[in-house]
Amino acid sequence: MNHCIACFLVLMLPSLDSRELLSDLPTEPVLSLEERTDWLIDPSPYRAGVFRGHHADEIILSNGLVRRTFRIAPNLATVAIDNLVTGESVLRSVRPEAQFVIDGVSFEVGGLTGQPNHAFLREQWLDDMDSDPEAFQFSRFEIGVPEQRFAWKKVRHHAPDVEWPPRGVSLRFDLIPPSKPGIDDNPDESVMISVHYELYDGIPCFSKWVSVHNRTDQKITIDRFTSEIIAAVEHTSRVEDRSVHYPTPDLLVETDYAFSGMDPETVTRYSVHWEFDPLFSSQVNYLRQTPCLLKVQPTVGPDQDLAPGEHFQSFRAFVLPYDGSDRERKGLARRRMYRTISPWTTENPLMMHARYADWDRIKLAIDQCAEVGFEMVIMTFGSGFQIENEDEEYIEKMKGYADYARSKGVEIGGYSLLSSRSIGGGNDIVSPAGTSPTHGSCPALASDWGQEYFRKLYQFYQKTGMRLLEHDGSYPGDIDVTERLPLQKGEKDSRWVQWKIITDFYKWCRANGVYLNVPDYYYLAGSNKCGMGYREVNWSLPRDQQVIHTRQNIYDGTWTKSGSMGWMFVPLTQYHGGGAAATIEPLSEHIDHYQRIMMSNLGAGVQACYRGPRLFDTDATRTMVQQSVDWFKKHRQVLEGDLIHLRRADARDLDYWLMVNPAAAEKGLLMLFNPLDVPMTKKLRIPLYYTGLVESARVRVEDGSPHNIGLLRDGSIELEVTVVAGGYSWITFE
């Protein structure tokens, strides 16, 4: 052990104060069967709390949906994770709470050793298990409430039931290094590692992160860390595995260390790792390669130096045990989690992509948006908007744009490209040998140019009062081998440093009310929206094909995203190509198509980027757009709820989905589309379970007079529906 580590090793056993505090905690309440509800419909009974366990050294974090149980003696360890909806155990083996490499020396944080079989965990084994004498040791714990990760300035419409920070409970454990013979340091002058948890009301989701406090008189370096380790019950057991994919345990695990992609499975590859468990010797898999050991850790670094008195904080992991295998239910759980831990994703303004940034055409765009009820103007790529232009005259001009838009009740901002461009002069990322940047080229965020770029962005929004950034080619996680002092030492810390630079900026935007359209999964760092999932060149296809793609993209994208989390696209003018057959201009000549594609988006609570110089060209076009927007705003609460997937568009028959919001007056809205050139009448069975309605529903066809219909035993309803040729219809349920 090197001198820098040895100098702060001390001993502190569980304190009397912690034991007394533990004994004062209440016992965990048990909800009766009558009190229990489906949390996806009514989450109100499930309140998070910290409780004492049956054992004298046991502390419980629970909300009636998920429970995590800890022992604090002989050391801190998670000894149970229970899915209280299914009654199943998630945990099969005790592991350390975290792992660190500090100044080249590996340490475990908490944990117990001596479990005889790692396929399952018997409670009676725990009393015979020991603390690793080399591990960081439990010192004390503290209970609190969740604090906001960063500020959220609420300046626009968002879901009415979201809260920030989320309601719930927090629990922090402090641990310090073990004692060593001959070491007689003051415990208050040691390195302290804190393990942080939050558990939220109404959702089986907990958050975890770790922090390091350097209370010594020497600099230390955090080389590596693992902030969460769960030896989870395996999803399945296979004697041999010859397939491409071996399913992992049924846990949703995401982190705010996420980038380089539009879907959650892609972006978590830098931080969420399912590994083989070398201790799990009794597993069925002959080669012992069942992926059932979760490790949350960066793949590189962070390699961060801590001066005396400084502290380091890891990224956060969010863990949610699924309560079933149903794809719809899993999607609802994921979307509920994002509304809870990133509620700004429910901001959902109607957006116009203004094709030109000169004053006459921007004024027209603002005026038209105000007239028909659109809420935001984006000066798109290729429009002439110059966010990096620091000329005082230009800044003043952009301030005038913002002031005028604000006077009309419209927000305005613009586009900036970061990655996928080359700067030169030593300012570009230099990748490790044998690799290249994700987008071919990428500026180094820690370079002189990168620092100037972000300075200009901060300054632009401070001086102009604009309220939107469409940030294309956001930092994709590229590693840079170049030393760029004082910010970056080189390869090992470059990803961490650049992630901090861009997420600090996004958090600043969130705190200052700047809306963020980012084609990347930066939701947990403050971004509002990324792509719903589409191929850009598809918007060069003929118009009638675009409508089908729109509904397919929405249907597919909303398995993991709520409607407000993903943008779609409407090419009012030519985008990549396709000529007159692909575009809507002249708008008045294609008004039926324009309305179909608007309703395809708005009918799922999805906002598209309407890209062109104008939203309407005639009175008839204006009336259609305004009526579509008015319809959306009338039904906005349910349309910005959850999409229940019923029949995907295939251009061969009716396609339809059900929007639900059990907390709204309108609890369900069925959207129906007819892609054929003949009218269609069909009898459908519509599941209303997730509307929260029971026994009966008041049904309205296209805002007509209501009539009551009884629900079938499975919560569904049978309806005969008619949709005109090439048209759409809707039915509401109250």
JOWOCOR-V785909 format. One record per residue. N is the residue number from 1. OMEGA is omega in whole degrees, 0 to 359 (999 if undefined). Layout:
BEGIN
((N;OMEGA) (N;OMEGA))
END
This chain:
BEGIN
((1;184) (2;187) (3;184) (4;178) (5;184) (6;186) (7;182) (8;179) (9;181) (10;179) (11;169) (12;176) (13;177) (14;187) (15;176) (16;180) (17;180) (18;179) (19;180) (20;178) (21;180) (22;181) (23;180) (24;182) (25;177) (26;173) (27;182) (28;178) (29;179) (30;179) (31;176) (32;178) (33;179) (34;181) (35;184) (36;177) (37;171) (38;186) (39;178) (40;177) (41;180) (42;182) (43;192) (44;182) (45;193) (46;182) (47;183) (48;178) (49;175) (50;188) (51;174) (52;180) (53;179) (54;180) (55;184) (56;183) (57;186) (58;178) (59;188) (60;172) (61;188) (62;172) (63;180) (64;178) (65;177) (66;180) (67;173) (68;185) (69;181) (70;161) (71;177) (72;176) (73;6) (74;172) (75;178) (76;176) (77;169) (78;183) (79;175) (80;166) (81;187) (82;172) (83;186) (84;174) (85;181) (86;184) (87;185) (88;174) (89;176) (90;187) (91;176) (92;185) (93;179) (94;178) (95;176) (96;176) (97;181) (98;174) (99;179) (100;163) (101;182) (102;183) (103;175) (104;182) (105;182) (106;178) (107;168) (108;183) (109;182) (110;180) (111;177) (112;180) (113;175) (114;177) (115;187) (116;181) (117;186) (118;174) (119;179) (120;186) (121;176) (122;183) (123;183) (124;176) (125;190) (126;183) (127;181) (128;181) (129;188) (130;172) (131;173) (132;183) (133;179) (134;185) (135;170) (136;189) (137;179) (138;178) (139;184) (140;176) (141;180) (142;181) (143;178) (144;178) (145;179) (146;175) (147;181) (148;178) (149;174) (150;185) (151;174) (152;177) (153;185) (154;184) (155;182) (156;182) (157;173) (158;181) (159;187) (160;186) (161;181) (162;178) (163;177) (164;354) (165;180) (166;173) (167;179) (168;183) (169;175) (170;180) (171;180) (172;174) (173;175) (174;179) (175;180) (176;185) (177;178) (178;178) (179;174) (180;180) (181;177) (182;179) (183;186) (184;182) (185;174) (186;180) (187;181) (188;178) (189;179) (190;167) (191;177) (192;175) (193;178) (194;176) (195;187) (196;173) (197;165) (198;174) (199;190) (200;176) (201;167) (202;181) (203;182) (204;185) (205;172) (206;179) (207;179) (208;172) (209;181) (210;176) (211;180) (212;181) (213;180) (214;180) (215;178) (216;177) (217;181) (218;173) (219;172) (220;180) (221;174) (222;181) (223;184) (224;171) (225;169) (226;189) (227;178) (228;177) (229;178) (230;172) (231;191) (232;173) (233;185) (234;180) (235;180) (236;179) (237;180) (238;178) (239;176) (240;184) (241;180) (242;182) (243;179) (244;187) (245;175) (246;185) (247;180) (248;179) (249;189) (250;177) (251;169) (252;181) (253;177) (254;180) (255;174) (256;172) (257;190) (258;181) (259;176) (260;175) (261;180) (262;179) (263;189) (264;181) (265;180) (266;191) (267;180) (268;183) (269;179) (270;186) (271;183) (272;187) (273;172) (274;187) (275;170) (276;182) (277;183) (278;179) (279;185) (280;186) (281;183) (282;180) (283;183) (284;183) (285;188) (286;181) (287;180) (288;183) (289;174) (290;181) (291;185) (292;177) (293;180) (294;171) (295;177) (296;184) (297;174) (298;179) (299;179) (300;175) (301;23) (302;179) (303;183) (304;179) (305;176) (306;175) (307;177) (308;179) (309;180) (310;176) (311;181) (312;178) (313;180) (314;168) (315;183) (316;171) (317;176) (318;187) (319;180) (320;174) (321;176) (322;181) (323;177) (324;183) (325;182) (326;184) (327;180) (328;182) (329;177) (330;178) (331;178) (332;180) (333;180) (334;182) (335;176) (336;179) (337;181) (338;176) (339;180) (340;188) (341;175) (342;189) (343;177) (344;177) (345;176) (346;171) (347;191) (348;184) (349;173) (350;193) (351;170) (352;173) (353;182) (354;187) (355;183) (356;186) (357;175) (358;190) (359;185) (360;183) (361;175) (362;178) (363;177) (364;181) (365;179) (366;181) (367;180) (368;176) (369;180) (370;184) (371;185) (372;175) (373;171) (374;191) (375;185) (376;174) (377;178) (378;173) (379;195) (380;177) (381;182) (382;183) (383;186) (384;177) (385;186) (386;185) (387;181) (388;180) (389;183) (390;180) (391;185) (392;179) (393;180) (394;179) (395;180) (396;177) (397;180) (398;175) (399;177) (400;175) (401;183) (402;180) (403;181) (404;179) (405;180) (406;179) (407;179) (408;181) (409;182) (410;174) (411;181) (412;176) (413;185) (414;191) (415;172) (416;178) (417;178) (418;181) (419;181) (420;169) (421;181) (422;183) (423;183) (424;177) (425;180) (426;183) (427;180) (428;177) (429;173) (430;186) (431;174) (432;182) (433;178) (434;179) (435;178) (436;180) (437;183) (438;184) (439;181) (440;174) (441;182) (442;174) (443;175) (444;185) (445;179) (446;179) (447;177) (448;180) (449;181) (450;179) (451;177) (452;180) (453;181) (454;175) (455;180) (456;180) (457;177) (458;184) (459;182) (460;183) (461;177) (462;186) (463;187) (464;184) (465;175) (466;191) (467;177) (468;171) (469;168) (470;190) (471;184) (472;180) (473;178) (474;186) (475;186) (476;178) (477;181) (478;177) (479;181) (480;184) (481;188) (482;172) (483;180) (484;182) (485;8) (486;187) (487;192) (488;178) (489;181) (490;190) (491;190) (492;182) (493;191) (494;180) (495;180) (496;182) (497;183) (498;174) (499;178) (500;182) (501;185) (502;181) (503;173) (504;178) (505;179) (506;178) (507;176) (508;178) (509;181) (510;181) (511;183) (512;174) (513;179) (514;181) (515;185) (516;167) (517;185) (518;180) (519;183) (520;188) (521;179) (522;182) (523;187) (524;176) (525;174) (526;181) (527;181) (528;194) (529;166) (530;186) (531;175) (532;181) (533;181) (534;175) (535;190) (536;184) (537;176) (538;179) (539;170) (540;177) (541;176) (542;187) (543;184) (544;176) (545;179) (546;181) (547;179) (548;178) (549;179) (550;183) (551;175) (552;181) (553;180) (554;179) (555;182) (556;185) (557;184) (558;168) (559;182) (560;181) (561;166) (562;182) (563;183) (564;183) (565;185) (566;177) (567;171) (568;188) (569;175) (570;181) (571;176) (572;172) (573;185) (574;181) (575;178) (576;183) (577;178) (578;177) (579;187) (580;183) (581;185) (582;188) (583;182) (584;175) (585;352) (586;189) (587;184) (588;180) (589;182) (590;188) (591;179) (592;177) (593;179) (594;180) (595;180) (596;183) (597;174) (598;182) (599;175) (600;178) (601;184) (602;180) (603;173) (604;183) (605;184) (606;176) (607;177) (608;172) (609;180) (610;191) (611;179) (612;181) (613;184) (614;177) (615;178) (616;181) (617;178) (618;177) (619;181) (620;178) (621;178) (622;181) (623;180) (624;181) (625;182) (626;179) (627;178) (628;179) (629;179) (630;178) (631;179) (632;183) (633;177) (634;184) (635;191) (636;185) (637;180) (638;180) (639;176) (640;172) (641;181) (642;177) (643;174) (644;189) (645;183) (646;176) (647;183) (648;179) (649;175) (650;178) (651;183) (652;185) (653;174) (654;167) (655;188) (656;174) (657;180) (658;173) (659;183) (660;171) (661;184) (662;180) (663;184) (664;176) (665;170) (666;187) (667;179) (668;176) (669;179) (670;176) (671;181) (672;181) (673;178) (674;182) (675;186) (676;182) (677;174) (678;177) (679;182) (680;173) (681;182) (682;171) (683;183) (684;172) (685;187) (686;179) (687;181) (688;184) (689;186) (690;170) (691;184) (692;179) (693;176) (694;176) (695;182) (696;179) (697;170) (698;188) (699;175) (700;175) (701;179) (702;175) (703;177) (704;180) (705;183) (706;169) (707;184) (708;176) (709;178) (710;178) (711;175) (712;186) (713;181) (714;178) (715;181) (716;181) (717;177) (718;183) (719;168) (720;185) (721;176) (722;179) (723;183) (724;180) (725;178) (726;187) (727;183) (728;175) (729;178) (730;178) (731;180) (732;181) (733;180) (734;999))
END
